[in-house]
Amino acid sequence: MVDLRSDTVTKPDDAMREAALDADVGDDVYGEDPTVNELEARAADLVGFEDALYVPSGTMGNQIAVRTHTDRGQEVMVERESHVYKWELGGLAQLSDLQVRTLDGGERGVPTPEQVREGYVEEDLHRPGTGLLTLENTHNSKGGIAIDPAKIDAAAETARDLGVPVHLDGARVMNAAVAHDVSPERVTENVDSVMFCLSKGLGAPVGSILAGSEEFIDRARRTRKLFGGGMRQAGIIAGPGLLALDNVERLEDDHENARVLAEQLASVEGLSVQDPETNIVLVNTEDAGLDAEEFLDACEAVGVRGTQFDTHVARFCTHWNVTREDVEDAAEKVAEVVADAR
Ligand SMILES: *Cc1c(COP(=O)(O)O)cnc(C)c1O
């Protein structure tokens, strides 16, 4: 089976398992886990922030950030296809009592400065005021596109000029940095906080990072406790997380494998394939006479897994545990599936 459902399916290698075994631990809720402390310090450094917080998942990291930045009843501006809005169970309402204002980020999934200005609501007797802008890079629903740091800067600077803080959902921000051949710090330069996942392309078994100013992270630590994310001897999982920080450059292999996969699938009659910018390949199956569900069931039967993204769109995601041979093999099998359906 070539499992291309997500880069979250990666399994820790021997070095990560040993790091778990050997981790120096303490009670992290008391701030006494040396491995977690080292991970937070190194992770903050990597994205150019004063401090960072280790959290169990990307979703929790985003939701902690949102809650920490905002006050109950405010508006939050989100991109209409963004993960924090679409795929986190309405947490903005459920966990932070916010009203959502969606902005259409268009093809690149990032709102323009004009859209941010238009979406902004000034607090007065009748209006709740805008408490936060969230952005996403890479943009998952748009097919893992690596947004140009200058576009993030433009939206973020506009919001900050209006007094609105900016949170970046950077679950795959390292993929964006690698794709643009810039430091992660450059991508996050103009936002107030960033969340990134250790458990996706970087290969850690568990965990994400929320980074920001020291003052913000102090408050976020209390929100993490509120959301039930205070962990005790978390060095056991933070140890592998430290090794994950060394895997940033390796993401280029995933991007290359995605390009190979996309090229081969694009040559299959009936499939149309979006040019990948990182490790995600979106395939439209409509001209093959299949909807995404039928297509994926047929793929599964020949040993290739993907996920459904839309009625006629399937997603394949390359990662640490698939090789060049695996993606070439997968592409051949998918080609047969499509040929058989015709
Ligand atoms: C995966 C993902 C998340 C959430 O991470 P989990 O660890 O799965 O909770 C958030 N945002 C984006 C863009 C993602 O791709």
The ligand as an SDF file (V2000), in Angstrom:
LIG
                    3D

 15 15  0  0  0  0  0  0  0  0999 V2000
   -3.2820   19.6780    9.6840 C   0  0  0  0  0  0  0  0  0  0  0  0
   -3.6380   21.0960    9.7500 C   0  0  0  0  0  0  0  0  0  0  0  0
   -4.0370   21.6830   10.9510 C   0  0  0  0  0  0  0  0  0  0  0  0
   -4.3410   20.9070   12.2100 C   0  0  0  0  0  0  0  0  0  0  0  0
   -3.3570   20.0820   12.6880 O   0  0  0  0  0  0  0  0  0  0  0  0
   -3.7530   18.7870   13.5620 P   0  0  0  0  0  0  0  0  0  0  0  0
   -2.4650   18.4460   14.2260 O   0  0  0  0  0  0  0  0  0  0  0  0
   -4.2300   17.7680   12.5920 O   0  0  0  0  0  0  0  0  0  0  0  0
   -4.7920   19.1910   14.5370 O   0  0  0  0  0  0  0  0  0  0  0  0
   -4.2730   23.0360   10.9530 C   0  0  0  0  0  0  0  0  0  0  0  0
   -4.1420   23.7690    9.8400 N   0  0  0  0  0  0  0  0  0  0  0  0
   -3.7670   23.2390    8.6750 C   0  0  0  0  0  0  0  0  0  0  0  0
   -3.6070   24.1200    7.4830 C   0  0  0  0  0  0  0  0  0  0  0  0
   -3.5170   21.8820    8.5760 C   0  0  0  0  0  0  0  0  0  0  0  0
   -3.1630   21.3530    7.4000 O   0  0  0  0  0  0  0  0  0  0  0  0
  1  2  1  0
  2  3  1  0
  2 14  2  0
  3  4  1  0
  3 10  2  0
  4  5  1  0
  5  6  1  0
  6  7  2  0
  6  8  1  0
  6  9  1  0
 10 11  1  0
 11 12  2  0
 12 13  1  0
 12 14  1  0
 14 15  1  0
M  END
$$$$
